[in-house]
C-alpha cells in the first residue's frame, strides 16, 4: 500500500468514525430520530418505500459501525492473534 492510499484510508475512516460517533452519542442521549422528518430531509418521503430506504440506510450504518470496530481492533493489534482469527474465518 502506498503512502497516499494509506492517507486516503485514514481520512475516510476518520470521517466515517466521526459520523458514527455522532449517531451513537445521539442514541446514548436518548435522541429518538423521527424517521418521517429525516426521510423528508433526505428526499425519501414517498411513503412506505421511503421509510424502507431510510431503515435500510440506518441498518447499513450499523453494519459499517461493526466493520469499523473490527478495523480498529486490527489496527491496534500488537500480536498475530487477530490475524490468526481472521485467517480461520
BAROFI-308217 format. One record per atom (N, C-alpha, C): residue number from 1; residue in one letter; chain; atom name; x negated, y, z. Coordinates in nm, 4 decimals. Layout:
<atoms>
{atom NUM, "A", "A", "CA", {X, Y, Z}}
...
</atoms>
This chain:
<atoms>
{atom 1, "X", "A", "N", {-0.0858, -0.1175, 0.0000}}
{atom 1, "X", "A", "CA", {0.0000, 0.0000, 0.0000}}
{atom 1, "X", "A", "C", {-0.0901, 0.1234, 0.0000}}
{atom 2, "X", "A", "N", {-0.0589, 0.2154, -0.0885}}
{atom 2, "X", "A", "CA", {-0.1404, 0.3354, -0.0960}}
{atom 2, "X", "A", "C", {-0.1023, 0.4336, 0.0152}}
{atom 3, "X", "A", "N", {-0.1865, 0.5301, 0.0334}}
{atom 3, "X", "A", "CA", {-0.1637, 0.6307, 0.1368}}
{atom 3, "X", "A", "C", {-0.0336, 0.7056, 0.1126}}
{atom 4, "X", "A", "N", {-0.0079, 0.7435, -0.0131}}
{atom 4, "X", "A", "CA", {0.1103, 0.8230, -0.0425}}
{atom 4, "X", "A", "C", {0.2391, 0.7433, -0.0239}}
{atom 5, "X", "A", "N", {0.2366, 0.6164, -0.0606}}
{atom 5, "X", "A", "CA", {0.3582, 0.5375, -0.0398}}
{atom 5, "X", "A", "C", {0.3843, 0.5163, 0.1090}}
{atom 6, "X", "A", "N", {0.2774, 0.5037, 0.1869}}
{atom 6, "X", "A", "CA", {0.2936, 0.4900, 0.3310}}
{atom 6, "X", "A", "C", {0.3513, 0.6192, 0.3901}}
{atom 7, "X", "A", "N", {0.3059, 0.7327, 0.3424}}
{atom 7, "X", "A", "CA", {0.3579, 0.8608, 0.3901}}
{atom 7, "X", "A", "C", {0.5063, 0.8729, 0.3574}}
{atom 8, "X", "A", "N", {0.5443, 0.8329, 0.2368}}
{atom 8, "X", "A", "CA", {0.6850, 0.8381, 0.1975}}
{atom 8, "X", "A", "C", {0.7687, 0.7483, 0.2881}}
{atom 9, "X", "A", "N", {0.7211, 0.6276, 0.3166}}
{atom 9, "X", "A", "CA", {0.7942, 0.5355, 0.4045}}
{atom 9, "X", "A", "C", {0.8086, 0.5926, 0.5448}}
{atom 10, "X", "A", "N", {0.7043, 0.6519, 0.5973}}
{atom 10, "X", "A", "CA", {0.7103, 0.7082, 0.7319}}
{atom 10, "X", "A", "C", {0.8117, 0.8227, 0.7376}}
{atom 11, "X", "A", "N", {0.8093, 0.9092, 0.6383}}
{atom 11, "X", "A", "CA", {0.9035, 1.0212, 0.6349}}
{atom 11, "X", "A", "C", {1.0462, 0.9689, 0.6212}}
{atom 12, "X", "A", "N", {1.0674, 0.8730, 0.5325}}
{atom 12, "X", "A", "CA", {1.2023, 0.8183, 0.5115}}
{atom 12, "X", "A", "C", {1.2544, 0.7525, 0.6387}}
{atom 13, "X", "A", "N", {1.1707, 0.6746, 0.7051}}
{atom 13, "X", "A", "CA", {1.2127, 0.6098, 0.8289}}
{atom 13, "X", "A", "C", {1.2385, 0.7117, 0.9396}}
{atom 14, "X", "A", "N", {1.1606, 0.8182, 0.9416}}
{atom 14, "X", "A", "CA", {1.1821, 0.9222, 1.0419}}
{atom 14, "X", "A", "C", {1.3162, 0.9921, 1.0213}}
{atom 15, "X", "A", "N", {1.3474, 1.0237, 0.8992}}
{atom 15, "X", "A", "CA", {1.4750, 1.0885, 0.8694}}
{atom 15, "X", "A", "C", {1.5904, 0.9947, 0.9027}}
{atom 16, "X", "A", "N", {1.5801, 0.8707, 0.8590}}
{atom 16, "X", "A", "CA", {1.6841, 0.7728, 0.8877}}
{atom 16, "X", "A", "C", {1.6980, 0.7509, 1.0379}}
{atom 17, "X", "A", "N", {1.5859, 0.7438, 1.1068}}
{atom 17, "X", "A", "CA", {1.5891, 0.7281, 1.2517}}
{atom 17, "X", "A", "C", {1.6571, 0.8456, 1.3199}}
{atom 18, "X", "A", "N", {1.6341, 0.9663, 1.2718}}
{atom 18, "X", "A", "CA", {1.6989, 1.0841, 1.3286}}
{atom 18, "X", "A", "C", {1.8497, 1.0809, 1.3100}}
{atom 19, "X", "A", "N", {1.8918, 1.0375, 1.1929}}
{atom 19, "X", "A", "CA", {2.0360, 1.0275, 1.1672}}
{atom 19, "X", "A", "C", {2.0984, 0.9232, 1.2585}}
{atom 20, "X", "A", "N", {2.0333, 0.8089, 1.2691}}
{atom 20, "X", "A", "CA", {2.0851, 0.7015, 1.3539}}
{atom 20, "X", "A", "C", {2.0865, 0.7442, 1.4999}}
{atom 21, "X", "A", "N", {1.9847, 0.8150, 1.5443}}
{atom 21, "X", "A", "CA", {1.9799, 0.8598, 1.6837}}
{atom 21, "X", "A", "C", {2.0942, 0.9568, 1.7143}}
{atom 22, "X", "A", "N", {2.1244, 1.0466, 1.6227}}
{atom 22, "X", "A", "CA", {2.2362, 1.1385, 1.6437}}
{atom 22, "X", "A", "C", {2.3676, 1.0624, 1.6522}}
{atom 23, "X", "A", "N", {2.3832, 0.9623, 1.5681}}
{atom 23, "X", "A", "CA", {2.5040, 0.8799, 1.5704}}
{atom 23, "X", "A", "C", {2.5150, 0.8072, 1.7046}}
{atom 24, "X", "A", "N", {2.4029, 0.7512, 1.7498}}
{atom 24, "X", "A", "CA", {2.4041, 0.6773, 1.8763}}
{atom 24, "X", "A", "C", {2.4281, 0.7694, 1.9958}}
{atom 25, "X", "A", "N", {2.3692, 0.8881, 1.9925}}
{atom 25, "X", "A", "CA", {2.3927, 0.9838, 2.1013}}
{atom 25, "X", "A", "C", {2.5398, 1.0205, 2.1087}}
{atom 26, "X", "A", "N", {2.6022, 1.0355, 1.9949}}
{atom 26, "X", "A", "CA", {2.7452, 1.0642, 1.9923}}
{atom 26, "X", "A", "C", {2.8262, 0.9494, 2.0494}}
{atom 27, "X", "A", "N", {2.7861, 0.8273, 2.0180}}
{atom 27, "X", "A", "CA", {2.8557, 0.7106, 2.0729}}
{atom 27, "X", "A", "C", {2.8397, 0.7037, 2.2245}}
{atom 28, "X", "A", "N", {2.7184, 0.7337, 2.2730}}
{atom 28, "X", "A", "CA", {2.6910, 0.7285, 2.4172}}
{atom 28, "X", "A", "C", {2.7722, 0.8344, 2.4915}}
{atom 29, "X", "A", "N", {2.7873, 0.9500, 2.4323}}
{atom 29, "X", "A", "CA", {2.8629, 1.0576, 2.4960}}
{atom 29, "X", "A", "C", {3.0131, 1.0361, 2.4858}}
{atom 30, "X", "A", "N", {3.0514, 0.9310, 2.4182}}
{atom 30, "X", "A", "CA", {3.1934, 0.9014, 2.4070}}
{atom 30, "X", "A", "C", {3.2631, 0.9812, 2.2994}}
{atom 31, "X", "A", "N", {3.1866, 1.0305, 2.2045}}
{atom 31, "X", "A", "CA", {3.2471, 1.1045, 2.0956}}
{atom 31, "X", "A", "C", {3.3250, 1.0056, 2.0094}}
{atom 32, "X", "A", "N", {3.4512, 1.0328, 1.9932}}
{atom 32, "X", "A", "CA", {3.5349, 0.9473, 1.9103}}
{atom 32, "X", "A", "C", {3.5473, 1.0124, 1.7736}}
{atom 33, "X", "A", "N", {3.4853, 0.9518, 1.6768}}
{atom 33, "X", "A", "CA", {3.4876, 1.0090, 1.5438}}
{atom 33, "X", "A", "C", {3.6248, 0.9901, 1.4818}}
{atom 34, "X", "A", "N", {3.6826, 1.0998, 1.4362}}
{atom 34, "X", "A", "CA", {3.8110, 1.0956, 1.3686}}
{atom 34, "X", "A", "C", {3.7845, 1.0545, 1.2243}}
{atom 35, "X", "A", "N", {3.8175, 0.9307, 1.1926}}
{atom 35, "X", "A", "CA", {3.7855, 0.8781, 1.0610}}
{atom 35, "X", "A", "C", {3.8591, 0.9528, 0.9499}}
{atom 36, "X", "A", "N", {3.9811, 0.9971, 0.9758}}
{atom 36, "X", "A", "CA", {4.0552, 1.0716, 0.8733}}
{atom 36, "X", "A", "C", {3.9873, 1.2044, 0.8418}}
{atom 37, "X", "A", "N", {3.9461, 1.2744, 0.9462}}
{atom 37, "X", "A", "CA", {3.8803, 1.4046, 0.9278}}
{atom 37, "X", "A", "C", {3.7454, 1.3860, 0.8573}}
{atom 38, "X", "A", "N", {3.6727, 1.2822, 0.8978}}
{atom 38, "X", "A", "CA", {3.5435, 1.2548, 0.8359}}
{atom 38, "X", "A", "C", {3.5613, 1.2141, 0.6903}}
{atom 39, "X", "A", "N", {3.6637, 1.1343, 0.6618}}
{atom 39, "X", "A", "CA", {3.6908, 1.0938, 0.5233}}
{atom 39, "X", "A", "C", {3.7249, 1.2155, 0.4378}}
{atom 40, "X", "A", "N", {3.8010, 1.3101, 0.4929}}
{atom 40, "X", "A", "CA", {3.8328, 1.4333, 0.4197}}
{atom 40, "X", "A", "C", {3.7067, 1.5121, 0.3887}}
{atom 41, "X", "A", "N", {3.6189, 1.5221, 0.4876}}
{atom 41, "X", "A", "CA", {3.4956, 1.5986, 0.4697}}
{atom 41, "X", "A", "C", {3.4047, 1.5353, 0.3645}}
{atom 42, "X", "A", "N", {3.4086, 1.4027, 0.3545}}
{atom 42, "X", "A", "CA", {3.3235, 1.3327, 0.2584}}
{atom 42, "X", "A", "C", {3.3910, 1.3134, 0.1231}}
{atom 43, "X", "A", "N", {3.5149, 1.3559, 0.1126}}
{atom 43, "X", "A", "CA", {3.5865, 1.3403, -0.0129}}
{atom 43, "X", "A", "C", {3.6383, 1.1998, -0.0355}}
{atom 44, "X", "A", "N", {3.6597, 1.1261, 0.0707}}
{atom 44, "X", "A", "CA", {3.7080, 0.9880, 0.0609}}
{atom 44, "X", "A", "C", {3.8510, 0.9763, 0.1124}}
{atom 45, "X", "A", "N", {3.9266, 1.0824, 0.1026}}
{atom 45, "X", "A", "CA", {4.0573, 1.0860, 0.1675}}
{atom 45, "X", "A", "C", {4.1704, 1.0362, 0.0787}}
{atom 46, "X", "A", "N", {4.1487, 0.9280, 0.0094}}
{atom 46, "X", "A", "CA", {4.2550, 0.8748, -0.0755}}
{atom 46, "X", "A", "C", {4.3269, 0.7588, -0.0064}}
{atom 47, "X", "A", "N", {4.3683, 0.7819, 0.1151}}
{atom 47, "X", "A", "CA", {4.4476, 0.6833, 0.1902}}
{atom 47, "X", "A", "C", {4.3641, 0.5690, 0.2442}}
{atom 48, "X", "A", "N", {4.4210, 0.4494, 0.2380}}
{atom 48, "X", "A", "CA", {4.3559, 0.3303, 0.2946}}
{atom 48, "X", "A", "C", {4.2244, 0.2984, 0.2247}}
{atom 49, "X", "A", "N", {4.2168, 0.3246, 0.0953}}
{atom 49, "X", "A", "CA", {4.0931, 0.2975, 0.0216}}
{atom 49, "X", "A", "C", {3.9799, 0.3835, 0.0752}}
{atom 50, "X", "A", "N", {4.0087, 0.5097, 0.1051}}
{atom 50, "X", "A", "CA", {3.9074, 0.5990, 0.1611}}
{atom 50, "X", "A", "C", {3.8641, 0.5552, 0.2988}}
{atom 51, "X", "A", "N", {3.9601, 0.5093, 0.3782}}
{atom 51, "X", "A", "CA", {3.9274, 0.4607, 0.5130}}
{atom 51, "X", "A", "C", {3.8405, 0.3358, 0.5050}}
{atom 52, "X", "A", "N", {3.8692, 0.2486, 0.4089}}
{atom 52, "X", "A", "CA", {3.7877, 0.1279, 0.3909}}
{atom 52, "X", "A", "C", {3.6449, 0.1659, 0.3514}}
{atom 53, "X", "A", "N", {3.6326, 0.2619, 0.2592}}
{atom 53, "X", "A", "CA", {3.4997, 0.3064, 0.2169}}
{atom 53, "X", "A", "C", {3.4228, 0.3641, 0.3352}}
{atom 54, "X", "A", "N", {3.4920, 0.4435, 0.4167}}
{atom 54, "X", "A", "CA", {3.4274, 0.5064, 0.5316}}
{atom 54, "X", "A", "C", {3.3828, 0.4015, 0.6324}}
{atom 55, "X", "A", "N", {3.4695, 0.3053, 0.6601}}
{atom 55, "X", "A", "CA", {3.4331, 0.1995, 0.7538}}
{atom 55, "X", "A", "C", {3.3170, 0.1174, 0.7002}}
{atom 56, "X", "A", "N", {3.3146, 0.0935, 0.5696}}
{atom 56, "X", "A", "CA", {3.2024, 0.0189, 0.5131}}
{atom 56, "X", "A", "C", {3.0731, 0.0998, 0.5254}}
{atom 57, "X", "A", "N", {3.0835, 0.2330, 0.5115}}
{atom 57, "X", "A", "CA", {2.9643, 0.3179, 0.5293}}
{atom 57, "X", "A", "C", {2.9159, 0.3121, 0.6737}}
{atom 58, "X", "A", "N", {3.0075, 0.3164, 0.7695}}
{atom 58, "X", "A", "CA", {2.9683, 0.3086, 0.9103}}
{atom 58, "X", "A", "C", {2.9104, 0.1710, 0.9437}}
{atom 59, "X", "A", "N", {2.9655, 0.0659, 0.8838}}
{atom 59, "X", "A", "CA", {2.9083, -0.0679, 0.9034}}
{atom 59, "X", "A", "C", {2.7681, -0.0743, 0.8467}}
{atom 60, "X", "A", "N", {2.7485, -0.0113, 0.7323}}
{atom 60, "X", "A", "CA", {2.6155, -0.0093, 0.6703}}
{atom 60, "X", "A", "C", {2.5163, 0.0654, 0.7603}}
{atom 61, "X", "A", "N", {2.5608, 0.1717, 0.8239}}
{atom 61, "X", "A", "CA", {2.4738, 0.2450, 0.9164}}
{atom 61, "X", "A", "C", {2.4327, 0.1543, 1.0320}}
{atom 62, "X", "A", "N", {2.5275, 0.0761, 1.0831}}
{atom 62, "X", "A", "CA", {2.4949, -0.0167, 1.1915}}
{atom 62, "X", "A", "C", {2.3931, -0.1213, 1.1459}}
{atom 63, "X", "A", "N", {2.4086, -0.1709, 1.0227}}
{atom 63, "X", "A", "CA", {2.3123, -0.2675, 0.9700}}
{atom 63, "X", "A", "C", {2.1743, -0.2047, 0.9557}}
{atom 64, "X", "A", "N", {2.1706, -0.0821, 0.9060}}
{atom 64, "X", "A", "CA", {2.0425, -0.0129, 0.8902}}
{atom 64, "X", "A", "C", {1.9767, 0.0134, 1.0246}}
{atom 65, "X", "A", "N", {2.0588, 0.0414, 1.1246}}
{atom 65, "X", "A", "CA", {2.0063, 0.0612, 1.2600}}
{atom 65, "X", "A", "C", {1.9349, -0.0646, 1.3089}}
{atom 66, "X", "A", "N", {1.9942, -0.1787, 1.2856}}
{atom 66, "X", "A", "CA", {1.9319, -0.3050, 1.3253}}
{atom 66, "X", "A", "C", {1.8010, -0.3268, 1.2495}}
{atom 67, "X", "A", "N", {1.8001, -0.2925, 1.1217}}
{atom 67, "X", "A", "CA", {1.6786, -0.3096, 1.0421}}
{atom 67, "X", "A", "C", {1.5673, -0.2168, 1.0920}}
{atom 68, "X", "A", "N", {1.6030, -0.0942, 1.1302}}
{atom 68, "X", "A", "CA", {1.5034, -0.0003, 1.1826}}
{atom 68, "X", "A", "C", {1.4449, -0.0544, 1.3129}}
{atom 69, "X", "A", "N", {1.5289, -0.1143, 1.3979}}
{atom 69, "X", "A", "CA", {1.4785, -0.1731, 1.5218}}
{atom 69, "X", "A", "C", {1.3772, -0.2819, 1.4926}}
{atom 70, "X", "A", "N", {1.4057, -0.3659, 1.3928}}
{atom 70, "X", "A", "CA", {1.3126, -0.4722, 1.3554}}
{atom 70, "X", "A", "C", {1.1829, -0.4123, 1.3021}}
{atom 71, "X", "A", "N", {1.1949, -0.3103, 1.2187}}
{atom 71, "X", "A", "CA", {1.0746, -0.2461, 1.1656}}
{atom 71, "X", "A", "C", {0.9921, -0.1807, 1.2758}}
{atom 72, "X", "A", "N", {1.0577, -0.1237, 1.3760}}
{atom 72, "X", "A", "CA", {0.9845, -0.0656, 1.4882}}
{atom 72, "X", "A", "C", {0.9088, -0.1740, 1.5645}}
{atom 73, "X", "A", "N", {0.9735, -0.2888, 1.5828}}
{atom 73, "X", "A", "CA", {0.9050, -0.3988, 1.6512}}
{atom 73, "X", "A", "C", {0.7849, -0.4460, 1.5707}}
{atom 74, "X", "A", "N", {0.8008, -0.4532, 1.4382}}
{atom 74, "X", "A", "CA", {0.6894, -0.4952, 1.3533}}
{atom 74, "X", "A", "C", {0.5759, -0.3942, 1.3611}}
{atom 75, "X", "A", "N", {0.6093, -0.2659, 1.3576}}
{atom 75, "X", "A", "CA", {0.5068, -0.1611, 1.3574}}
{atom 75, "X", "A", "C", {0.4322, -0.1539, 1.4894}}
{atom 76, "X", "A", "N", {0.4961, -0.1877, 1.5995}}
{atom 76, "X", "A", "CA", {0.4318, -0.1759, 1.7295}}
{atom 76, "X", "A", "C", {0.3777, -0.3079, 1.7822}}
{atom 77, "X", "A", "N", {0.3921, -0.4165, 1.7059}}
{atom 77, "X", "A", "CA", {0.3443, -0.5471, 1.7491}}
{atom 77, "X", "A", "C", {0.1917, -0.5509, 1.7429}}
{atom 78, "X", "A", "N", {0.1305, -0.5798, 1.8561}}
{atom 78, "X", "A", "CA", {-0.0157, -0.5837, 1.8623}}
{atom 78, "X", "A", "C", {-0.0705, -0.7188, 1.8175}}
{atom 79, "X", "A", "N", {0.0049, -0.8238, 1.8368}}
{atom 79, "X", "A", "CA", {-0.0427, -0.9570, 1.8027}}
{atom 79, "X", "A", "C", {0.0251, -1.0110, 1.6789}}
{atom 80, "X", "A", "N", {0.0176, -1.1392, 1.6629}}
{atom 80, "X", "A", "CA", {0.0776, -1.2043, 1.5478}}
{atom 80, "X", "A", "C", {0.2092, -1.2700, 1.5837}}
{atom 81, "X", "A", "N", {0.2604, -1.2453, 1.7050}}
{atom 81, "X", "A", "CA", {0.3841, -1.3103, 1.7488}}
{atom 81, "X", "A", "C", {0.4979, -1.2835, 1.6522}}
{atom 82, "X", "A", "N", {0.5182, -1.1575, 1.6191}}
{atom 82, "X", "A", "CA", {0.6295, -1.1205, 1.5338}}
{atom 82, "X", "A", "C", {0.6094, -1.1711, 1.3914}}
{atom 83, "X", "A", "N", {0.4868, -1.1691, 1.3440}}
{atom 83, "X", "A", "CA", {0.4593, -1.2209, 1.2101}}
{atom 83, "X", "A", "C", {0.4932, -1.3695, 1.2023}}
{atom 84, "X", "A", "N", {0.4636, -1.4407, 1.3086}}
{atom 84, "X", "A", "CA", {0.4969, -1.5838, 1.3119}}
{atom 84, "X", "A", "C", {0.6473, -1.6047, 1.3121}}
{atom 85, "X", "A", "N", {0.7188, -1.5220, 1.3857}}
{atom 85, "X", "A", "CA", {0.8646, -1.5329, 1.3896}}
{atom 85, "X", "A", "C", {0.9237, -1.5044, 1.2516}}
{atom 86, "X", "A", "N", {0.8722, -1.4034, 1.1845}}
{atom 86, "X", "A", "CA", {0.9219, -1.3684, 1.0517}}
{atom 86, "X", "A", "C", {0.8935, -1.4814, 0.9530}}
{atom 87, "X", "A", "N", {0.7751, -1.5396, 0.9624}}
{atom 87, "X", "A", "CA", {0.7417, -1.6495, 0.8738}}
{atom 87, "X", "A", "C", {0.8342, -1.7686, 0.8941}}
{atom 88, "X", "A", "N", {0.8768, -1.7913, 1.0181}}
{atom 88, "X", "A", "CA", {0.9686, -1.9022, 1.0459}}
{atom 88, "X", "A", "C", {1.1068, -1.8771, 0.9885}}
{atom 89, "X", "A", "N", {1.1436, -1.7497, 0.9729}}
{atom 89, "X", "A", "CA", {1.2750, -1.7186, 0.9166}}
{atom 89, "X", "A", "C", {1.2767, -1.7532, 0.7706}}
</atoms>
